[in-house]
Amino acid sequence: MNKRKLKIARRKIDQLDNRIFNLIRKRTKVVKYMLDLKQFKNQIVDYKRINSILKNIRKRSIQHAVDPKITTSIWRTMIWSYVNFQKRNFKKK
């Protein structure tokens, strides 16, 4: 094992993680805005949209030679995490 190369690779992962974190922060702002637009709690989950997103992620993953099990798992987790976030933060109007 080449420790120097491993250290460089880990540094690259750290940089990518920082970029991902910033994207999640921006995504959260948009989700908060969307939550303000929703009048009823039953508007939080849109199964048709969720299925469409997951189908598109799977398709893009295959096209770009990325393991679709990884990407769909990540997106599914992210989607349901934001659904839970919205349910916790929903305020009746």
C-alpha positions in Angstrom: 0.0 0.0 0.0 1.3 3.4 -1.0 0.5 5.7 2.0 1.3 8.9 0.1 -1.1 8.1 -2.7 -3.8 7.0 -0.1 -3.4 10.3 1.7 -3.8 12.3 -1.5 -6.9 10.3 -2.4 -8.4 10.9 1.0 -7.7 14.6 0.6 -9.7 14.5 -2.7 -12.5 12.7 -0.9 -12.5 15.5 1.8 -12.7 18.1 -0.9 -15.6 16.4 -2.6 -17.4 16.0 0.8 -17.1 19.7 1.3 -18.7 20.4 -2.1 -21.4 17.9 -1.4 -22.1 19.5 2.0 -22.5 22.9 0.3 -24.9 21.5 -2.2 -26.9 19.9 0.6 -27.0 23.3 2.4 -28.3 24.9 -0.8 -30.8 22.1 -1.4 -32.1 22.5 2.2 -32.8 26.2 1.5 -34.9 25.3 -1.5 -36.8 22.6 0.4 -37.6 25.1 3.1 -38.9 27.5 0.5 -41.0 24.7 -1.0 -42.4 23.8 2.4 -43.6 27.4 2.8 -45.6 27.0 -0.5 -47.4 23.8 0.8 -50.7 24.4 2.4 -51.5 20.9 3.6 -49.3 18.2 5.2 -50.4 15.6 2.6 -48.7 17.7 -0.1 -45.3 16.8 1.3 -45.0 13.4 -0.3 -45.4 13.0 -4.1 -44.8 9.3 -4.8 -45.1 9.8 -8.6 -42.3 12.4 -8.5 -40.1 10.3 -6.2 -40.4 7.3 -8.5 -39.6 9.5 -11.5 -36.5 10.9 -9.8 -35.3 7.5 -8.8 -35.9 6.1 -12.3 -33.9 9.0 -13.8 -31.0 8.6 -11.3 -30.9 4.9 -12.2 -30.8 5.6 -15.9 -28.1 8.3 -15.6 -26.1 6.0 -13.4 -26.1 3.3 -16.0 -25.2 5.8 -18.8 -22.3 7.1 -16.8 -21.0 3.7 -15.5 -21.9 4.5 -11.9 -23.3 1.7 -9.8 -27.1 2.4 -9.8 -27.5 0.6 -6.4 -25.3 3.2 -4.8 -26.9 6.2 -6.4 -30.5 5.1 -6.0 -29.8 4.3 -2.3 -28.2 7.7 -1.8 -31.1 9.5 -3.5 -33.8 7.5 -1.7 -32.2 8.3 1.6 -31.9 11.9 0.8 -35.5 12.2 -0.5 -36.9 10.5 2.6 -34.7 12.5 4.9 -36.2 15.7 3.4 -39.7 14.3 3.6 -39.1 13.7 7.3 -37.6 17.2 7.6 -40.7 18.7 6.0 -43.1 16.7 8.2 -41.2 17.9 11.3 -41.2 21.5 10.2 -44.7 21.8 8.6 -46.8 24.6 10.1 -50.5 24.7 9.6 -51.7 27.8 7.9 
